[in-house]
Amino acid sequence: MFLYPLAIQTGLLHLDTLGAGLFFGGTIHEVAQVVGVTSNVSPEATHIATIVKMTRVMLLVPVLLVIGFWISRSKNGSEAQGKGKIAVPWFALGFLALVVVNSLHILPAPATSTINMLTFALTMAMTALGMETRIEQIRKAGPRALATGAILYVWLIGGGLAITLGVERLFG
């Protein structure tokens, strides 16, 4: 989170506003982090990154449903049978329902404000959990866990840059 804006400002990453928004929104895990990081670049980059990140979040529902359907079919031993129970990602459907409720402005403004405060409290709780992490805990996880994290990090950055540069060439 701290290195991304520096990489843009120092010229290490040669991305324009569109590229920074695409890259940040496509590679940063948490919505609030996307907004926080891109706000150090520009309001336009923040807007683009937020749209990219929210699109990623919205795509979770259909992807999880497809994966659930695929797993249920493969557990039957035969694709032709297809009679297994589908693992429904209820949290994702709940998220989708809340997106619809918020988009339709069904809730009064005070309720939305309260929910936003609770979201902020959740963010602070997650920060507190992160602050509780100790090097010893990371050491106990072992080199395989660290190697897996490093490989996924490189994969995410490399894939994010490749997609961003491809989109910039097409549309930029």
Stockholm file with secondary structure:
# STOCKHOLM 1.0

chainA/1-172         MFLYPLAIQTGLLHLDTLGAGLFFGGTIHEVAQVVGVTSNVSPEATHIATIVKMTRVMLLVPVLLVIGFWISRSKNGSEAQGKGKIAVPWFALGFLALVVVNSLHILPAPATSTINMLTFALTMAMTALGMETRIEQIRKAGPRALATGAILYVWLIGGGLAITLGVERLFG
#=GR chainA/1-172 SS CCHHHHHHHTTSSCCCHHHHHHHHHHHCSSHHHHHHHHTTTCHHHHHHHHHHHHHHHHHHHHHHHHHHHHHHHHHTTCTTTCCSCCCCCHHHHHHHHHHHHHHTTCSCHHHHHHHHHHHHHHHHHHHHHHHHCCHHHHHHHCHHHHHHHHHHHHHHHHHHHHHHHHHHHHHC
#=GC SS_cons         CCHHHHHHHTTSSCCCHHHHHHHHHHHCSSHHHHHHHHTTTCHHHHHHHHHHHHHHHHHHHHHHHHHHHHHHHHHTTCTTTCCSCCCCCHHHHHHHHHHHHHHTTCSCHHHHHHHHHHHHHHHHHHHHHHHHCCHHHHHHHCHHHHHHHHHHHHHHHHHHHHHHHHHHHHHC
//
